[in-house]
């Protein structure tokens, strides 16, 4: 229990700003998961779940601690969805991988069909409209401007779409992450979550490279059993 309390409270000061080790470690696991996703490895999902749990504790902390950083309910809520979606992605990639050679990647990437793309874009737009209203009703825990809720909703819904697209093995998921990061990095920096904001800048480079890698794979590999699985 003492170790867990220490892990929860431990922090380091960088440029005059206290940063919890939970935020640093959570982002470290998240970055490792992104690399695993780029390489299409099943272990990317459980590693990501560990990071999600740690980051949830960071973003929701202000709900319980008056001296904590500004809360991001959308950021906290999306960690819960990440865990749920990651369980699905973990199962799906494992099912496909079980029918492949031991050294083969878990899935074969492809572009979403026109109907699939229209579906997830529609969910994204509708989700942002609903979530920004919900977040406004809940409040931010501090006097937040109106644009804050739109940004938080964009990140929340976009992250859900991107994670689902990754589980499906769509190339589109990398483009969804770029759209999320374009809004997410400035918002995180504005809210003083500097390690996460800086890491998301590096994510941007990784996402661009991941998109190129998956695009090449989708051109030279043929999907096998993916479409037979939910």
GROMACS elastic network, one bead per residue, 0.5 to 0.9 nm:
[ bonds ]
;  ai    aj funct       b0    kb
    1     4     6  0.50640   500
    1     5     6  0.61452   500
    1     6     6  0.85387   500
    2     5     6  0.50643   500
    2     6     6  0.61010   500
    2     7     6  0.85577   500
    3     7     6  0.60744   500
    3     8     6  0.85606   500
    4     8     6  0.61344   500
    4     9     6  0.86413   500
    5     8     6  0.50868   500
    5     9     6  0.61762   500
    5    10     6  0.83146   500
    6     9     6  0.51836   500
    6    10     6  0.55162   500
    7    10     6  0.53739   500
    7    11     6  0.86220   500
    7    20     6  0.87263   500
    7    21     6  0.71897   500
    7    22     6  0.71204   500
    8    11     6  0.85977   500
    8    20     6  0.77525   500
    8    21     6  0.77936   500
    8    22     6  0.66670   500
    8    57     6  0.84645   500
    9    20     6  0.69227   500
    9    21     6  0.80498   500
    9    22     6  0.84458   500
   10    19     6  0.85602   500
   10    20     6  0.58063   500
   10    21     6  0.58343   500
   10    22     6  0.78512   500
   11    18     6  0.62455   500
   11    19     6  0.52210   500
   11    21     6  0.51919   500
   11    22     6  0.80629   500
   12    17     6  0.81664   500
   12    18     6  0.55823   500
   12    19     6  0.53146   500
   12    20     6  0.62849   500
   12    21     6  0.70216   500
   13    16     6  0.57662   500
   13    17     6  0.52041   500
   13    19     6  0.59402   500
   13    20     6  0.85865   500
   14    17     6  0.52226   500
   14    18     6  0.63970   500
   14    19     6  0.71772   500
   15    18     6  0.84839   500
   17   192     6  0.83887   500
   17   194     6  0.87101   500
   19    22     6  0.84132   500
   19    23     6  0.70610   500
   19    24     6  0.76987   500
   19   193     6  0.80676   500
   19   194     6  0.82471   500
   19   195     6  0.77845   500
   20    23     6  0.54639   500
   20    24     6  0.67519   500
   20    25     6  0.88317   500
   20    58     6  0.78924   500
   21    25     6  0.58633   500
   21    26     6  0.81240   500
   22    25     6  0.52233   500
   22    26     6  0.57177   500
   22    27     6  0.83827   500
   22    51     6  0.88578   500
   22    54     6  0.55704   500
   22    55     6  0.67668   500
   22    57     6  0.76881   500
   22    58     6  0.66910   500
   23    26     6  0.51122   500
   23    27     6  0.61405   500
   23    28     6  0.85107   500
   23    51     6  0.88206   500
   23    54     6  0.68080   500
   23    55     6  0.58340   500
   23    57     6  0.85429   500
   23    58     6  0.61167   500
   23    59     6  0.88318   500
   23   193     6  0.85358   500
   23   195     6  0.72779   500
   23   196     6  0.72567   500
   24    27     6  0.53627   500
   24    28     6  0.61944   500
   24    29     6  0.88456   500
   24    55     6  0.88348   500
   24   195     6  0.65870   500
   24   196     6  0.77034   500
   25    29     6  0.62442   500
   25    30     6  0.84826   500
   25    51     6  0.71308   500
   25    54     6  0.73776   500
   25    55     6  0.85186   500
   26    29     6  0.52976   500
   26    30     6  0.61913   500
   26    31     6  0.87078   500
   26    48     6  0.86589   500
   26    50     6  0.71935   500
   26    52     6  0.66338   500
   26    53     6  0.75945   500
   26    55     6  0.53051   500
   26    56     6  0.88460   500
   26    58     6  0.88424   500
   27    31     6  0.60390   500
   27    32     6  0.85288   500
   27    51     6  0.63008   500
   27    52     6  0.85620   500
   27    54     6  0.84689   500
   27    55     6  0.73878   500
   27   195     6  0.78741   500
   27   196     6  0.64787   500
   27   199     6  0.71288   500
   28    31     6  0.51657   500
   28    32     6  0.62849   500
   28    33     6  0.86016   500
   28    51     6  0.73114   500
   28   199     6  0.86506   500
   29    32     6  0.50662   500
   29    33     6  0.61144   500
   29    34     6  0.86652   500
   29    47     6  0.60331   500
   29    48     6  0.59864   500
   29    49     6  0.83802   500
   29    50     6  0.67381   500
   29    52     6  0.83506   500
   30    33     6  0.50143   500
   30    34     6  0.62689   500
   30    35     6  0.87888   500
   30    44     6  0.89258   500
   30    47     6  0.73376   500
   30    48     6  0.52786   500
   30    49     6  0.82878   500
   30    50     6  0.81954   500
   30    51     6  0.52967   500
   30    52     6  0.74308   500
   31    34     6  0.50417   500
   31    35     6  0.64148   500
   31    36     6  0.87106   500
   31    48     6  0.82500   500
   31    51     6  0.88121   500
   31   199     6  0.79378   500
   31   202     6  0.89923   500
   31   203     6  0.74151   500
   32    35     6  0.51506   500
   32    36     6  0.62981   500
   32    37     6  0.86666   500
   32    44     6  0.72808   500
   32    47     6  0.72052   500
   32    48     6  0.75969   500
   33    37     6  0.61250   500
   33    38     6  0.86175   500
   33    43     6  0.77001   500
   33    45     6  0.65856   500
   33    46     6  0.81300   500
   33    47     6  0.56176   500
   33    49     6  0.87170   500
   33    51     6  0.84879   500
   34    38     6  0.61919   500
   34    39     6  0.86513   500
   34    44     6  0.69066   500
   34    48     6  0.79333   500
   34   203     6  0.81101   500
   34   206     6  0.79326   500
   34   207     6  0.82992   500
   34   210     6  0.88010   500
   35    38     6  0.50396   500
   35    39     6  0.63169   500
   35    40     6  0.84937   500
   35    41     6  0.87976   500
   35    44     6  0.74877   500
   35   206     6  0.78669   500
   35   210     6  0.83594   500
   36    39     6  0.50662   500
   36    40     6  0.59308   500
   36    41     6  0.51894   500
   36    42     6  0.74640   500
   36    43     6  0.67209   500
   36    45     6  0.81324   500
   36    47     6  0.87507   500
   37    41     6  0.60258   500
   37    42     6  0.78731   500
   37    43     6  0.85402   500
   37    44     6  0.55840   500
   37    45     6  0.79604   500
   37   166     6  0.79670   500
   37   210     6  0.83325   500
   38    41     6  0.78623   500
   38    44     6  0.89361   500
   38   206     6  0.84222   500
   38   207     6  0.83206   500
   38   209     6  0.84135   500
   38   210     6  0.51899   500
   38   211     6  0.81601   500
   38   213     6  0.73303   500
   38   214     6  0.73368   500
   39    44     6  0.88229   500
   39   105     6  0.70440   500
   39   106     6  0.87408   500
   39   210     6  0.83081   500
   39   213     6  0.84855   500
   39   214     6  0.87210   500
   40    43     6  0.88476   500
   40    44     6  0.77750   500
   40    93     6  0.86034   500
   40   105     6  0.52894   500
   40   106     6  0.54676   500
   40   107     6  0.64225   500
   40   108     6  0.83821   500
   40   109     6  0.89184   500
   40   169     6  0.89609   500
   40   214     6  0.89090   500
   41    44     6  0.57962   500
   41    45     6  0.83511   500
   41    93     6  0.81734   500
   41    97     6  0.89653   500
   41   104     6  0.89880   500
   41   105     6  0.60309   500
   41   106     6  0.56540   500
   41   107     6  0.83789   500
   42    45     6  0.61706   500
   42    46     6  0.80566   500
   42    89     6  0.85562   500
   42    90     6  0.62586   500
   42    91     6  0.88002   500
   42    93     6  0.60256   500
   42    94     6  0.62404   500
   42    97     6  0.79338   500
   42   105     6  0.83837   500
   42   106     6  0.62545   500
   43    46     6  0.57707   500
   43    47     6  0.62979   500
   43    48     6  0.85407   500
   43    90     6  0.78896   500
   44    47     6  0.53811   500
   44    48     6  0.60610   500
   44    49     6  0.87797   500
   44    90     6  0.81580   500
   45    48     6  0.50932   500
   45    49     6  0.63309   500
   45    83     6  0.87972   500
   45    86     6  0.55007   500
   45    87     6  0.73109   500
   45    89     6  0.68974   500
   45    90     6  0.54233   500
   46    50     6  0.66161   500
   46    51     6  0.89345   500
   46    83     6  0.88690   500
   46    86     6  0.73852   500
   46    87     6  0.79327   500
   46    90     6  0.72525   500
   47    50     6  0.54348   500
   47    51     6  0.67292   500
   47    52     6  0.89020   500
   48    51     6  0.51058   500
   48    52     6  0.61686   500
   48    53     6  0.87954   500
   48    82     6  0.82897   500
   48    83     6  0.80955   500
   48    86     6  0.76152   500
   49    53     6  0.63128   500
   49    54     6  0.87578   500
   49    79     6  0.85390   500
   49    82     6  0.72390   500
   49    83     6  0.54937   500
   49    84     6  0.89772   500
   49    86     6  0.68200   500
   49    87     6  0.83908   500
   50    53     6  0.53365   500
   50    54     6  0.64984   500
   50    55     6  0.87872   500
   50    83     6  0.87739   500
   51    54     6  0.51954   500
   51    55     6  0.61174   500
   51    56     6  0.84863   500
   51    79     6  0.88091   500
   52    55     6  0.51625   500
   52    56     6  0.59486   500
   52    57     6  0.86751   500
   52    78     6  0.87482   500
   52    79     6  0.51172   500
   52    80     6  0.74288   500
   52    82     6  0.68014   500
   52    83     6  0.67062   500
   53    56     6  0.51881   500
   53    57     6  0.65588   500
   53    58     6  0.89672   500
   53    79     6  0.69972   500
   53    80     6  0.79478   500
   53    83     6  0.79485   500
   54    57     6  0.53782   500
   54    58     6  0.66463   500
   55    59     6  0.62493   500
   55    60     6  0.84857   500
   55    75     6  0.86738   500
   55    76     6  0.73997   500
   55    79     6  0.71065   500
   56    59     6  0.53550   500
   56    60     6  0.59721   500
   56    61     6  0.82137   500
   56    75     6  0.77672   500
   56    77     6  0.75928   500
   56    78     6  0.83757   500
   56    79     6  0.56313   500
   56    80     6  0.74123   500
   57    60     6  0.54610   500
   57    61     6  0.58285   500
   57    76     6  0.77808   500
   58    61     6  0.53812   500
   58    62     6  0.82107   500
   58    69     6  0.88634   500
   58    71     6  0.86898   500
   58    76     6  0.78884   500
   59    62     6  0.70889   500
   59    63     6  0.87203   500
   59    69     6  0.82783   500
   59    70     6  0.82698   500
   59    71     6  0.57039   500
   59    72     6  0.57030   500
   59    73     6  0.69941   500
   59    74     6  0.88217   500
   59    75     6  0.64399   500
   59    76     6  0.50278   500
   59    77     6  0.87777   500
   60    63     6  0.56700   500
   60    64     6  0.77300   500
   60    71     6  0.62077   500
   60    72     6  0.71108   500
   60    73     6  0.67276   500
   60    75     6  0.84625   500
   60    76     6  0.56269   500
   60    77     6  0.85003   500
   61    64     6  0.56459   500
   61    65     6  0.59932   500
   61    66     6  0.88464   500
   61    68     6  0.64645   500
   61    69     6  0.78863   500
   61    71     6  0.71424   500
   62    66     6  0.61811   500
   62    67     6  0.73388   500
   62    69     6  0.61905   500
   62    70     6  0.64471   500
   62    71     6  0.52057   500
   62    72     6  0.85707   500
   62   141     6  0.77921   500
   63    66     6  0.76088   500
   63    68     6  0.84874   500
   63    71     6  0.70724   500
   63   141     6  0.75461   500
   64    68     6  0.83415   500
   65    68     6  0.53828   500
   65    69     6  0.87638   500
   66    69     6  0.85148   500
   67    70     6  0.89712   500
   68    71     6  0.78862   500
   69   191     6  0.74745   500
   69   192     6  0.71927   500
   69   193     6  0.79348   500
   70   140     6  0.78598   500
   70   141     6  0.74113   500
   70   142     6  0.72937   500
   70   191     6  0.60154   500
   70   192     6  0.77200   500
   70   193     6  0.87842   500
   71    74     6  0.89035   500
   71    75     6  0.84752   500
   71    76     6  0.82588   500
   71   140     6  0.64097   500
   71   141     6  0.67184   500
   71   142     6  0.83139   500
   71   191     6  0.81292   500
   72    75     6  0.51505   500
   72    76     6  0.61592   500
   72    77     6  0.85223   500
   72   140     6  0.69375   500
   72   141     6  0.89679   500
   72   152     6  0.72657   500
   72   188     6  0.87848   500
   72   191     6  0.82594   500
   73    77     6  0.58411   500
   73    78     6  0.84004   500
   73   135     6  0.74617   500
   73   138     6  0.88809   500
   73   139     6  0.87596   500
   73   140     6  0.70401   500
   73   152     6  0.77471   500
   74    77     6  0.50457   500
   74    78     6  0.60625   500
   74    79     6  0.87646   500
   74   131     6  0.85155   500
   74   135     6  0.75299   500
   74   149     6  0.84720   500
   74   152     6  0.52551   500
   74   153     6  0.61913   500
   74   154     6  0.87855   500
   74   155     6  0.72250   500
   74   156     6  0.52432   500
   74   157     6  0.86421   500
   75    78     6  0.53694   500
   75    79     6  0.67281   500
   75   152     6  0.69877   500
   75   153     6  0.88544   500
   75   155     6  0.73478   500
   75   156     6  0.62858   500
   76    79     6  0.54538   500
   76    80     6  0.71663   500
   76   156     6  0.87798   500
   77    80     6  0.53902   500
   77    81     6  0.67306   500
   77    82     6  0.88039   500
   77   156     6  0.73119   500
   78    82     6  0.59890   500
   78    83     6  0.86403   500
   78   155     6  0.83601   500
   78   156     6  0.54312   500
   78   157     6  0.78729   500
   78   159     6  0.69451   500
   78   160     6  0.70018   500
   79    83     6  0.63752   500
   79    84     6  0.88176   500
   80    83     6  0.52985   500
   80    84     6  0.65579   500
   80    85     6  0.87526   500
   81    84     6  0.50351   500
   81    85     6  0.59454   500
   81    86     6  0.81789   500
   81   159     6  0.87660   500
   81   160     6  0.67508   500
   81   163     6  0.89629   500
   82    85     6  0.51082   500
   82    86     6  0.56631   500
   82    87     6  0.84314   500
   82   159     6  0.80475   500
   82   160     6  0.70826   500
   82   163     6  0.69966   500
   83    86     6  0.50214   500
   83    87     6  0.62562   500
   83    88     6  0.88205   500
   84    87     6  0.53403   500
   84    88     6  0.66864   500
   84    89     6  0.88437   500
   85    88     6  0.50824   500
   85    89     6  0.60936   500
   85    90     6  0.84337   500
   85   160     6  0.78422   500
   85   163     6  0.66200   500
   85   164     6  0.64013   500
   85   167     6  0.77039   500
   86    90     6  0.57329   500
   86    91     6  0.83253   500
   86   163     6  0.75585   500
   86   164     6  0.84210   500
   86   167     6  0.76344   500
   87    90     6  0.50529   500
   87    91     6  0.61618   500
   87    92     6  0.85823   500
   88    91     6  0.51778   500
   88    92     6  0.60881   500
   88    93     6  0.85706   500
   88   164     6  0.85986   500
   88   167     6  0.71799   500
   89    92     6  0.50452   500
   89    93     6  0.59442   500
   89    94     6  0.82270   500
   89   163     6  0.82826   500
   89   164     6  0.75651   500
   89   166     6  0.75674   500
   89   168     6  0.75279   500
   90    93     6  0.54359   500
   90    94     6  0.59676   500
   90    95     6  0.85487   500
   90   167     6  0.77360   500
   91    94     6  0.51365   500
   91    95     6  0.61109   500
   91    96     6  0.87545   500
   92    95     6  0.51636   500
   92    96     6  0.63975   500
   92    97     6  0.85519   500
   92   167     6  0.69929   500
   92   168     6  0.80562   500
   92   226     6  0.85452   500
   92   229     6  0.72588   500
   92   230     6  0.75447   500
   93    96     6  0.52019   500
   93    97     6  0.59026   500
   93    98     6  0.85190   500
   93   106     6  0.55822   500
   93   107     6  0.63865   500
   93   167     6  0.72661   500
   93   168     6  0.86812   500
   93   169     6  0.88184   500
   93   226     6  0.88107   500
   94    98     6  0.60518   500
   94    99     6  0.89961   500
   94   106     6  0.69978   500
   95    98     6  0.53711   500
   95    99     6  0.72536   500
   95   106     6  0.86932   500
   95   226     6  0.89781   500
   95   229     6  0.81054   500
   96    99     6  0.56985   500
   96   100     6  0.70417   500
   96   106     6  0.63063   500
   96   107     6  0.65200   500
   96   224     6  0.87040   500
   96   225     6  0.65315   500
   96   226     6  0.64326   500
   96   229     6  0.80276   500
   97   100     6  0.51436   500
   97   101     6  0.77348   500
   97   102     6  0.80351   500
   97   104     6  0.77400   500
   97   105     6  0.72199   500
   97   107     6  0.68531   500
   98   101     6  0.80081   500
   98   102     6  0.83223   500
   98   106     6  0.83565   500
   99   225     6  0.81409   500
  100   103     6  0.82334   500
  100   104     6  0.63139   500
  100   105     6  0.81293   500
  100   106     6  0.76657   500
  101   104     6  0.51947   500
  101   105     6  0.84370   500
  102   105     6  0.83831   500
  104   107     6  0.85005   500
  105   108     6  0.75355   500
  107   168     6  0.88753   500
  107   169     6  0.66231   500
  107   223     6  0.78529   500
  107   224     6  0.87988   500
  107   226     6  0.72871   500
  108   169     6  0.67637   500
  108   170     6  0.88777   500
  108   214     6  0.83976   500
  108   217     6  0.71014   500
  108   218     6  0.64614   500
  108   221     6  0.65516   500
  108   222     6  0.68113   500
  108   223     6  0.54150   500
  108   224     6  0.77992   500
  108   226     6  0.77660   500
  109   166     6  0.89431   500
  109   168     6  0.83053   500
  109   170     6  0.55678   500
  109   171     6  0.61180   500
  109   214     6  0.60885   500
  109   215     6  0.75080   500
  109   217     6  0.66723   500
  109   218     6  0.50748   500
  109   219     6  0.88696   500
  109   221     6  0.81936   500
  109   222     6  0.86737   500
  109   223     6  0.75094   500
  110   113     6  0.88835   500
  110   168     6  0.89567   500
  110   169     6  0.64211   500
  110   170     6  0.50445   500
  110   171     6  0.56300   500
  110   172     6  0.84052   500
  110   214     6  0.80039   500
  110   215     6  0.76328   500
  110   217     6  0.83986   500
  110   218     6  0.51734   500
  110   219     6  0.82035   500
  110   222     6  0.87762   500
  110   223     6  0.78014   500
  111   117     6  0.88470   500
  111   169     6  0.82089   500
  111   170     6  0.50731   500
  111   171     6  0.50898   500
  111   172     6  0.62376   500
  111   215     6  0.84942   500
  111   218     6  0.78842   500
  112   115     6  0.79198   500
  112   116     6  0.56074   500
  112   117     6  0.57289   500
  112   165     6  0.83332   500
  112   168     6  0.87515   500
  112   169     6  0.86145   500
  112   170     6  0.55101   500
  112   171     6  0.72118   500
  112   172     6  0.66652   500
  113   116     6  0.50600   500
  113   117     6  0.60201   500
  113   118     6  0.84723   500
  114   117     6  0.51307   500
  114   118     6  0.60716   500
  114   119     6  0.84724   500
  115   118     6  0.51376   500
  115   119     6  0.60725   500
  115   120     6  0.88106   500
  116   120     6  0.63241   500
  116   121     6  0.86005   500
  117   120     6  0.53756   500
  117   121     6  0.60996   500
  117   122     6  0.84212   500
  117   172     6  0.83162   500
  118   121     6  0.52549   500
  118   122     6  0.60131   500
  118   123     6  0.86116   500
  119   122     6  0.51957   500
  119   123     6  0.62713   500
  119   124     6  0.86584   500
  120   124     6  0.60727   500
  120   125     6  0.87135   500
  120   161     6  0.65430   500
  120   165     6  0.86285   500
  121   125     6  0.62766   500
  121   126     6  0.85934   500
  121   161     6  0.84093   500
  122   125     6  0.53029   500
  122   126     6  0.61163   500
  122   127     6  0.82501   500
  123   126     6  0.52158   500
  123   127     6  0.56452   500
  123   128     6  0.83962   500
  123   157     6  0.82504   500
  123   161     6  0.80244   500
  124   127     6  0.50816   500
  124   128     6  0.61496   500
  124   129     6  0.87095   500
  124   154     6  0.79759   500
  124   157     6  0.59031   500
  124   158     6  0.63014   500
  124   160     6  0.86852   500
  124   161     6  0.69431   500
  125   128     6  0.53328   500
  125   129     6  0.64312   500
  125   130     6  0.88468   500
  125   154     6  0.86308   500
  125   157     6  0.85113   500
  126   129     6  0.52130   500
  126   130     6  0.63117   500
  126   131     6  0.85512   500
  127   130     6  0.52128   500
  127   131     6  0.58271   500
  127   132     6  0.83514   500
  127   153     6  0.77307   500
  127   154     6  0.82810   500
  127   156     6  0.88255   500
  127   157     6  0.59522   500
  127   158     6  0.87870   500
  128   131     6  0.51463   500
  128   132     6  0.58706   500
  128   133     6  0.84666   500
  128   150     6  0.71492   500
  128   151     6  0.88831   500
  128   152     6  0.88430   500
  128   153     6  0.51810   500
  128   154     6  0.55758   500
  128   155     6  0.87390   500
  128   156     6  0.80904   500
  128   157     6  0.62223   500
  128   158     6  0.84418   500
  129   132     6  0.57311   500
  129   133     6  0.66862   500
  129   150     6  0.81668   500
  129   153     6  0.79282   500
  129   154     6  0.89669   500
  130   133     6  0.54132   500
  130   134     6  0.63412   500
  130   135     6  0.87534   500
  130   153     6  0.83721   500
  131   135     6  0.59138   500
  131   136     6  0.83202   500
  131   149     6  0.82407   500
  131   150     6  0.81950   500
  131   152     6  0.85508   500
  131   153     6  0.53817   500
  131   154     6  0.84299   500
  131   156     6  0.82238   500
  131   157     6  0.79096   500
  132   135     6  0.51000   500
  132   136     6  0.60309   500
  132   137     6  0.86339   500
  132   148     6  0.88477   500
  132   149     6  0.51444   500
  132   150     6  0.52280   500
  132   151     6  0.81478   500
  132   152     6  0.73489   500
  132   153     6  0.51040   500
  132   154     6  0.81242   500
  133   136     6  0.50526   500
  133   137     6  0.62850   500
  133   138     6  0.87188   500
  133   149     6  0.77998   500
  133   150     6  0.85206   500
  133   153     6  0.87681   500
  134   137     6  0.51477   500
  134   138     6  0.62490   500
  134   139     6  0.85502   500
  134   149     6  0.89269   500
  135   138     6  0.50505   500
  135   139     6  0.59180   500
  135   140     6  0.73773   500
  135   149     6  0.61324   500
  135   150     6  0.87220   500
  135   152     6  0.81494   500
  135   153     6  0.75272   500
  136   139     6  0.50779   500
  136   140     6  0.74960   500
  136   144     6  0.90000   500
  136   146     6  0.79502   500
  136   149     6  0.62260   500
  136   150     6  0.89907   500
  138   141     6  0.85035   500
  139   142     6  0.74731   500
  139   143     6  0.82294   500
  139   144     6  0.78079   500
  139   149     6  0.87226   500
  140   143     6  0.71121   500
  140   144     6  0.62511   500
  140   148     6  0.88431   500
  140   149     6  0.82616   500
  141   144     6  0.80735   500
  144   147     6  0.82405   500
  144   148     6  0.63252   500
  144   149     6  0.78857   500
  145   148     6  0.55786   500
  145   149     6  0.76358   500
  146   149     6  0.58207   500
  146   150     6  0.70447   500
  147   150     6  0.51535   500
  147   151     6  0.62464   500
  147   152     6  0.86307   500
  148   151     6  0.52015   500
  148   152     6  0.61249   500
  148   153     6  0.85477   500
  148   187     6  0.78070   500
  149   152     6  0.50304   500
  149   153     6  0.59712   500
  149   154     6  0.84398   500
  150   153     6  0.51385   500
  150   154     6  0.60955   500
  150   155     6  0.86986   500
  151   154     6  0.50286   500
  151   155     6  0.62651   500
  151   156     6  0.85431   500
  151   183     6  0.64542   500
  151   184     6  0.74932   500
  151   187     6  0.72846   500
  152   155     6  0.52410   500
  152   156     6  0.60761   500
  152   157     6  0.86811   500
  152   183     6  0.86024   500
  152   184     6  0.79319   500
  152   187     6  0.79808   500
  153   157     6  0.60457   500
  153   158     6  0.81387   500
  154   157     6  0.55267   500
  154   158     6  0.57258   500
  154   159     6  0.82462   500
  154   180     6  0.70545   500
  154   183     6  0.77025   500
  154   184     6  0.85426   500
  155   158     6  0.51489   500
  155   159     6  0.58473   500
  155   160     6  0.85638   500
  155   179     6  0.86431   500
  155   180     6  0.53541   500
  155   181     6  0.78396   500
  155   183     6  0.70379   500
  155   184     6  0.61671   500
  156   159     6  0.53896   500
  156   160     6  0.65418   500
  156   161     6  0.89628   500
  156   180     6  0.85385   500
  157   160     6  0.51204   500
  157   161     6  0.63232   500
  157   162     6  0.86596   500
  157   180     6  0.89443   500
  158   161     6  0.50789   500
  158   162     6  0.60587   500
  158   163     6  0.85598   500
  158   176     6  0.66157   500
  158   177     6  0.74106   500
  158   179     6  0.76428   500
  158   180     6  0.58286   500
  159   162     6  0.50599   500
  159   163     6  0.60589   500
  159   164     6  0.85238   500
  159   176     6  0.77426   500
  159   177     6  0.70371   500
  159   180     6  0.67439   500
  160   163     6  0.53082   500
  160   164     6  0.62230   500
  160   165     6  0.85619   500
  161   164     6  0.52765   500
  161   165     6  0.60972   500
  161   166     6  0.86502   500
  161   173     6  0.76802   500
  161   176     6  0.73112   500
  161   177     6  0.89820   500
  162   165     6  0.50253   500
  162   166     6  0.61799   500
  162   167     6  0.87157   500
  162   172     6  0.78364   500
  162   174     6  0.72879   500
  162   175     6  0.82437   500
  162   176     6  0.53332   500
  162   177     6  0.60651   500
  162   180     6  0.86642   500
  163   166     6  0.50545   500
  163   167     6  0.63262   500
  163   168     6  0.87225   500
  163   173     6  0.70802   500
  163   177     6  0.87881   500
  164   167     6  0.50487   500
  164   168     6  0.63100   500
  164   169     6  0.86505   500
  164   170     6  0.89783   500
  164   173     6  0.79673   500
  165   168     6  0.50196   500
  165   169     6  0.61564   500
  165   170     6  0.53773   500
  165   171     6  0.78369   500
  165   172     6  0.67951   500
  165   174     6  0.87041   500
  165   176     6  0.85445   500
  166   170     6  0.59543   500
  166   171     6  0.77699   500
  166   172     6  0.81719   500
  166   173     6  0.54504   500
  166   174     6  0.80661   500
  167   170     6  0.78579   500
  168   226     6  0.82300   500
  168   230     6  0.87306   500
  169   172     6  0.86121   500
  169   173     6  0.79366   500
  169   226     6  0.85455   500
  170   173     6  0.58712   500
  170   174     6  0.84314   500
  170   214     6  0.87725   500
  171   174     6  0.61821   500
  171   175     6  0.76096   500
  171   211     6  0.66528   500
  171   214     6  0.63199   500
  171   215     6  0.65209   500
  171   218     6  0.80854   500
  172   175     6  0.52601   500
  172   176     6  0.62760   500
  172   177     6  0.88181   500
  172   211     6  0.83524   500
  173   177     6  0.63348   500
  173   178     6  0.88259   500
  173   211     6  0.84370   500
  174   177     6  0.51470   500
  174   178     6  0.64752   500
  174   179     6  0.88802   500
  174   207     6  0.58319   500
  174   208     6  0.73092   500
  174   210     6  0.70631   500
  174   211     6  0.55560   500
  174   214     6  0.89564   500
  175   178     6  0.50855   500
  175   179     6  0.64180   500
  175   180     6  0.87393   500
  175   207     6  0.80168   500
  175   208     6  0.83136   500
  175   211     6  0.75460   500
  176   179     6  0.51474   500
  176   180     6  0.63136   500
  176   181     6  0.87445   500
  177   181     6  0.60529   500
  177   182     6  0.85687   500
  177   203     6  0.89942   500
  177   204     6  0.82486   500
  177   207     6  0.72701   500
  178   181     6  0.51201   500
  178   182     6  0.61764   500
  178   183     6  0.89577   500
  178   203     6  0.88990   500
  178   204     6  0.66165   500
  178   207     6  0.70861   500
  178   208     6  0.80641   500
  179   182     6  0.54029   500
  179   183     6  0.70739   500
  179   184     6  0.86949   500
  180   183     6  0.56620   500
  180   184     6  0.57992   500
  180   185     6  0.85271   500
  181   185     6  0.55713   500
  181   186     6  0.84193   500
  181   200     6  0.66657   500
  181   201     6  0.78309   500
  181   203     6  0.82880   500
  181   204     6  0.71437   500
  182   185     6  0.62375   500
  182   186     6  0.74263   500
  182   204     6  0.88347   500
  183   186     6  0.59800   500
  183   187     6  0.64057   500
  183   188     6  0.88001   500
  184   187     6  0.51910   500
  184   188     6  0.59965   500
  184   189     6  0.85196   500
  184   197     6  0.75803   500
  184   200     6  0.79587   500
  185   188     6  0.52644   500
  185   189     6  0.61682   500
  185   190     6  0.85575   500
  185   196     6  0.80222   500
  185   198     6  0.75448   500
  185   199     6  0.88618   500
  185   200     6  0.62314   500
  185   201     6  0.69600   500
  186   189     6  0.51406   500
  186   190     6  0.60316   500
  186   191     6  0.85797   500
  186   197     6  0.73656   500
  187   190     6  0.50303   500
  187   191     6  0.61618   500
  187   192     6  0.86973   500
  187   193     6  0.87842   500
  187   197     6  0.81656   500
  188   191     6  0.50199   500
  188   192     6  0.62513   500
  188   193     6  0.52012   500
  188   194     6  0.68414   500
  188   196     6  0.69956   500
  188   197     6  0.53316   500
  189   192     6  0.50553   500
  189   193     6  0.56713   500
  189   194     6  0.55194   500
  189   195     6  0.87903   500
  189   196     6  0.82356   500
  189   197     6  0.55815   500
  189   198     6  0.81886   500
  190   193     6  0.77123   500
  190   194     6  0.86659   500
  191   194     6  0.81963   500
  192   195     6  0.87711   500
  192   197     6  0.85134   500
  193   196     6  0.56944   500
  193   197     6  0.61888   500
  193   198     6  0.87468   500
  194   198     6  0.59995   500
  194   199     6  0.83850   500
  195   198     6  0.52048   500
  195   199     6  0.59812   500
  195   200     6  0.85147   500
  196   199     6  0.50406   500
  196   200     6  0.60954   500
  196   201     6  0.87437   500
  197   200     6  0.51387   500
  197   201     6  0.65557   500
  198   201     6  0.51440   500
  198   202     6  0.67354   500
  198   203     6  0.86691   500
  199   202     6  0.51235   500
  199   203     6  0.61032   500
  199   204     6  0.87066   500
  200   204     6  0.62055   500
  200   205     6  0.89379   500
  201   204     6  0.51134   500
  201   205     6  0.70985   500
  201   206     6  0.89970   500
  202   205     6  0.53554   500
  202   206     6  0.64045   500
  202   207     6  0.85834   500
  203   207     6  0.57956   500
  203   208     6  0.84836   500
  204   207     6  0.50615   500
  204   208     6  0.62865   500
  204   209     6  0.86948   500
  205   208     6  0.52592   500
  205   209     6  0.63225   500
  205   210     6  0.85290   500
  206   209     6  0.51305   500
  206   210     6  0.59003   500
  206   211     6  0.84930   500
  207   211     6  0.60424   500
  207   212     6  0.86498   500
  208   211     6  0.51699   500
  208   212     6  0.64838   500
  208   213     6  0.88247   500
  209   212     6  0.51377   500
  209   213     6  0.62523   500
  209   214     6  0.86842   500
  210   213     6  0.50254   500
  210   214     6  0.60688   500
  210   215     6  0.83500   500
  211   214     6  0.52456   500
  211   215     6  0.59176   500
  211   216     6  0.85476   500
  212   215     6  0.50959   500
  212   216     6  0.62003   500
  212   217     6  0.86257   500
  213   216     6  0.53201   500
  213   217     6  0.62697   500
  213   218     6  0.87189   500
  214   218     6  0.60485   500
  214   219     6  0.86410   500
  215   218     6  0.51569   500
  215   219     6  0.64348   500
  215   220     6  0.89850   500
  216   219     6  0.52209   500
  216   220     6  0.64943   500
  216   221     6  0.85578   500
  217   220     6  0.53271   500
  217   221     6  0.56851   500
  217   222     6  0.88085   500
  218   221     6  0.54752   500
  218   222     6  0.71227   500
  218   223     6  0.83374   500
  219   222     6  0.78683   500
  223   226     6  0.63025   500
  223   227     6  0.77722   500
  224   227     6  0.74964   500
  224   228     6  0.85869   500
  225   228     6  0.54524   500
  225   229     6  0.70093   500
  226   229     6  0.55798   500
  226   230     6  0.83047   500
  227   230     6  0.74882   500
